[in-house]
Amino acid sequence: MDKSTRPTNAQSRGNSKRKQSVGTPATADLLWPASWQWPAIGILTAVALVLGYIGFWKNAASRLEVRRPLDILYVTFQLFIMESGNVPGPVSWELEIARLLAPVVPAWTVVIAAAILFRDQIQRFRMRWLRDHVVICGLSRSDLELARDARSNGRRVVVIEIDDENDYVQSVENIGCSVIIGDSTDAAVLAGARADRADAFIAVAGEDGINIAAAVALQDLVLRMPEQSRGGSACFVHVTDPELCLMLQESRLTEDASRRLNLSYFNFYQDSARL
């Protein structure tokens, strides 16, 4: 859904009470890129099966044994549970490799399943040390492109979205972003996203009030940090009301907070019209 079709503030806050959690793609960006983990398992399985079959066939032939193809296939499958690799006689290089590869497949699958099962806990654990990343508050089609651009430049991205049924949540997860379902004006949610340690904070929700409130909450969070830990993070706040945007650009919210955050207010529609 785009900004024009977002739920109202009251409806969204109702959604956030229903579910507030850290979401990730199915292990994407947790342990390895999700785009190749299952194809890699499939390739390993196929290679282990082919080499194992050839290896067992050569082993039987070297000992002048006649084995049915189904028998060879059966013992080849047993390699995956480490039941059939110990054979007498000469062991070909194909069987040696198959004995090494086959057990990797079930072990790898178990690790992926565990990562999916405990993905929220893994993500929260990793976020404890997250810094110099990009935090995006709000999620629409244009925000998805913003996140995609940041990811293409090698940046870690955390998206805060209040609506757990937003159509773009899965899409942004699929490109390797972490998603927090929660209220971007809540200091606890911002702290969970490590927004105070982010290199850039971008408030682009569907309402000016939410974006400004998120910036205020971030200011409070930054000002509570130890002096030596404070950086000069950039905070970009989208304000659709042209007059309000101009007023904020001229005044800023507080002098101290603006120095800490490098606050910038912008109107996407006005800026696009100028271009």
Number of C-alpha atoms within 10 A of each C-alpha: 13 14 16 9 9 18 16 11 14 8 12 18 15 13 19 17 12 13 13 17 16 22 23 25 22 20 26 22 19 19 12 11 16 18 14 11 16 14 11 12 16 13 12 16 20 13 17 27 22 15 22 30 23 20 24 25 22 18 19 18 12 13 11 9 11 9 12 10 10 9 12 18 17 13 17 28 18 17 22 23 14 15 11 15 21 10 11 9 10 12 16 17 13 18 26 14 15 26 24 14 19 26 17 17 18 14 13 14 14 12 13 21 14 13 19 17 13 12 21 18 13 18 19 16 11 11 16 12 9 16 15 17 20 26 28 26 28 25 30 23 15 12 22 21 13 16 25 19 12 16 16 11 9 10 16 20 26 29 28 27 25 28 25 20 12 18 14 18 25 16 15 25 22 19 20 24 28 27 27 26 25 27 24 27 21 14 18 14 20 22 17 16 29 21 27 28 23 22 18 21 25 24 28 26 26 23 19 18 13 22 24 22 16 25 24 17 19 24 22 14 17 22 15 11 13 8 9 6 9 15 18 16 22 19 23 21 26 22 26 18 14 14 10 14 19 15 11 18 14 10 9 17 15 11 11 12 18 17 13 17 24 17 23 16 23 19 16 14 14 12 9 8 7 7 6
